Amino acid sequence: MGCCISQLAAKFAFFPPSPATYQVKKHENGKLIAISTTSSLPLPYSDDGSLDVLLLDTKKGNKIVAFYLRNPYARLTVLYSHGNAADLGQLYDLFVQLKANLGVNLIGYDYSGYGASSGKPSEHNTYADIEAVYECLETQYGVSQEDIILYGQSVGSGPTLHLAARLPRLRGVVLHSAILSGLRVLCHVKFTLCFDIYRNINKIRKVKSPVLVIHGTEDDVVSWLHGDGLWKMARDPYEPLWIKGGGHCNLELYPDYIRHLCKFVQDMENMTTEIHLKKIRQTLRLPEGSHAVTAKSTIKCCCGIKLWWPKCLQCSTLVAASNVSLDLNQKAEDVNHGVQVV
């Protein structure tokens, strides 16, 4: 009974555009390209190296399409999970804008049964889909979880929190018009039922990274109370953005949207820098604080030359050698000028 109700709930959750707004074809150079079904032309930038069109295998046996937009100056990568009624062809222009305005690499994907992806859409298929995309980032692009921000819009908050709960060192999470759970969108329930889908209300507590919640106050599809509830339950909540008058599908049109998102990404980049510095200190066995690099020890040899070196043994050989040379040169100058060296 529960399985049947869950399948019924899934029918209300997924509305892939039909027909799809793009097709994937192989270019004469062997690379995959995306062709718009409305203009029969390749998507912009698909042939200049900044867009990779990918076909990924999932553990459920489906092949899903992903777009990887490369930013040569980026430090972080956004993994974007879209809503329930769009595909990559419709989102491509938004991806280009986010890549440029946020200064990030961005990878978006179509769920099984969406766009040119095979299979049928379901809750568990979307989980397998996002896992395949994350594995691609790791293996094909060498991106670690510390440099990834997961972004989930509406139903996309489901796979986003599924993955975020499993990655303790993730850089950050953005929940855009997110849901507490599938059934809670349809009716008010106080308890999580066994046949509910996308039980984000249970997973948000497992996310260890900073969580930014963005929601419109006039959202008539998913009440802003869903976003408010997720933000209050987050272990590391970031300053939320409640867009006054915003609906479910138009938040990107408000200036505060990109402004607040840029601030979040900048803060996450600063955290990444601190993490890398901490790793360097641990590798060199340096104490915390900037004084670590100037700490030194000194000895005086029989000829009166002082030698000094950092306390870090891994650096001492190079620094000591360079300072022997400097001190010997100084000693020679002193002798030439008639200065007595003691």
ABEGO torsion letter per residue (X at the ends): XAAAAAAAAAAAABBBBOBBABBBBBBAAGBBBBBBAAAGBBBBGAAAGABBBBBBBBAAGBBBBBBBBBBAABABBBBBBBBAABBAAAAAAAAAAAAAAAGBBBBBBBBBGBEABBEBBBAAAAAAAAAAAAAAAAAAAGBBAAABBBBBBEAAAAAAAAAAAABAABABBBBBGBBABAAAAABBBABBBAABBGBAAAAAAABABBBBBBBBAABAABBAAAAAAAAAABABBBBBBBBBGBBAAAAAABAAAAAAAAAAAAAAAAAAAAAAAAAAAAAAGBBBEAAAAABBBBBBBAAGBBBBBBABAAAAAAAAAAAAAAAAAAAAAAAAAGBBBX
